[in-house]
């Protein structure tokens, strides 16, 4: 993948992370504990999939674009 594409993905991931954080905050207000846990579980699944299938794919090729600042080979 070209670096420009990887940078675009990295920038978009930052926006997704912010949106998921806002969603998590909103979900914390759900009255039903079972609904709240189910919704948080969905968010955790999404975050895990994004990390495994997108973030690490970009970081393998461009370690400097890892969102946590890791510059190592994945």
KEKEDREN-312652 format. One record per residue (C-alpha): residue in one letter; x, z, y. Coordinates in Angstrom, 1 decimal. Example, Ala and Ser with C-alpha at 12.3 -4.5 7.8 and 13.67 -1.06 7.14 Angstrom:
BEGIN
pt residu=A&c1=12.3&c3=7.8&c2=-4.5 .
pt residu=S&c1=13.7&c3=7.1&c2=-1.1 .
//
This chain:
BEGIN
pt residu=X&c1=0.0&c3=0.0&c2=0.0 .
pt residu=X&c1=1.2&c3=-0.8&c2=3.5 .
pt residu=X&c1=2.2&c3=2.2&c2=5.7 .
pt residu=X&c1=-0.4&c3=1.3&c2=8.3 .
pt residu=X&c1=-3.1&c3=1.5&c2=5.6 .
pt residu=X&c1=-1.7&c3=4.9&c2=4.4 .
pt residu=X&c1=-1.7&c3=6.2&c2=7.9 .
pt residu=X&c1=-5.3&c3=5.1&c2=8.4 .
pt residu=X&c1=-6.3&c3=6.9&c2=5.2 .
pt residu=X&c1=-4.4&c3=10.0&c2=6.3 .
pt residu=X&c1=-6.2&c3=10.0&c2=9.7 .
pt residu=X&c1=-9.6&c3=9.5&c2=8.0 .
pt residu=X&c1=-8.9&c3=12.4&c2=5.6 .
pt residu=X&c1=-8.3&c3=14.7&c2=8.5 .
pt residu=X&c1=-11.8&c3=13.9&c2=9.8 .
pt residu=X&c1=-13.3&c3=14.4&c2=6.4 .
pt residu=X&c1=-11.6&c3=17.8&c2=6.1 .
pt residu=X&c1=-13.0&c3=18.8&c2=9.5 .
pt residu=X&c1=-16.5&c3=17.7&c2=8.5 .
pt residu=X&c1=-16.3&c3=19.5&c2=5.1 .
pt residu=X&c1=-15.2&c3=22.6&c2=6.9 .
pt residu=X&c1=-18.2&c3=22.4&c2=9.2 .
pt residu=X&c1=-20.4&c3=21.8&c2=6.2 .
pt residu=X&c1=-19.0&c3=24.8&c2=4.5 .
pt residu=X&c1=-19.8&c3=27.0&c2=7.5 .
pt residu=X&c1=-23.3&c3=25.7&c2=7.6 .
pt residu=X&c1=-23.8&c3=26.3&c2=3.8 .
pt residu=X&c1=-22.8&c3=29.9&c2=4.2 .
pt residu=X&c1=-26.1&c3=30.4&c2=6.0 .
pt residu=X&c1=-28.2&c3=29.3&c2=3.1 .
pt residu=X&c1=-30.3&c3=32.2&c2=2.1 .
pt residu=X&c1=-30.4&c3=31.6&c2=-1.6 .
pt residu=X&c1=-27.2&c3=32.7&c2=-3.3 .
pt residu=X&c1=-27.7&c3=30.3&c2=-6.2 .
pt residu=X&c1=-28.2&c3=27.3&c2=-3.9 .
pt residu=X&c1=-25.3&c3=28.4&c2=-1.8 .
pt residu=X&c1=-23.0&c3=28.7&c2=-4.8 .
pt residu=X&c1=-24.1&c3=25.3&c2=-6.1 .
pt residu=X&c1=-23.5&c3=23.6&c2=-2.8 .
pt residu=X&c1=-20.1&c3=25.2&c2=-2.4 .
pt residu=X&c1=-19.2&c3=24.1&c2=-5.9 .
pt residu=X&c1=-20.1&c3=20.5&c2=-4.9 .
pt residu=X&c1=-17.8&c3=20.8&c2=-1.9 .
pt residu=X&c1=-15.0&c3=22.1&c2=-4.1 .
pt residu=X&c1=-15.4&c3=19.2&c2=-6.5 .
pt residu=X&c1=-15.3&c3=16.7&c2=-3.6 .
pt residu=X&c1=-12.2&c3=18.3&c2=-2.1 .
pt residu=X&c1=-10.4&c3=18.3&c2=-5.5 .
pt residu=X&c1=-11.3&c3=14.7&c2=-6.2 .
pt residu=X&c1=-10.1&c3=13.7&c2=-2.7 .
pt residu=X&c1=-6.9&c3=15.5&c2=-3.2 .
pt residu=X&c1=-6.1&c3=14.2&c2=-6.6 .
pt residu=X&c1=-7.3&c3=10.6&c2=-6.1 .
pt residu=X&c1=-6.5&c3=9.9&c2=-2.5 .
pt residu=X&c1=-4.2&c3=12.4&c2=-0.8 .
pt residu=X&c1=-1.7&c3=12.5&c2=-3.7 .
pt residu=X&c1=-1.9&c3=8.7&c2=-4.0 .
pt residu=X&c1=-0.8&c3=8.3&c2=-0.4 .
pt residu=X&c1=1.7&c3=11.2&c2=-0.6 .
pt residu=X&c1=3.4&c3=9.6&c2=-3.6 .
pt residu=X&c1=4.3&c3=6.5&c2=-1.6 .
pt residu=X&c1=4.7&c3=8.2&c2=1.8 .
pt residu=X&c1=5.5&c3=11.9&c2=1.3 .
pt residu=X&c1=5.7&c3=12.5&c2=5.0 .
pt residu=X&c1=2.0&c3=11.8&c2=5.3 .
pt residu=X&c1=1.0&c3=14.7&c2=3.0 .
pt residu=X&c1=-1.3&c3=16.9&c2=5.2 .
pt residu=X&c1=0.5&c3=20.1&c2=4.4 .
pt residu=X&c1=3.8&c3=18.5&c2=5.6 .
pt residu=X&c1=5.4&c3=18.3&c2=2.2 .
pt residu=X&c1=8.1&c3=15.7&c2=2.0 .
pt residu=X&c1=8.7&c3=15.5&c2=-1.7 .
pt residu=X&c1=7.9&c3=13.1&c2=-4.5 .
pt residu=X&c1=4.6&c3=13.6&c2=-6.3 .
//
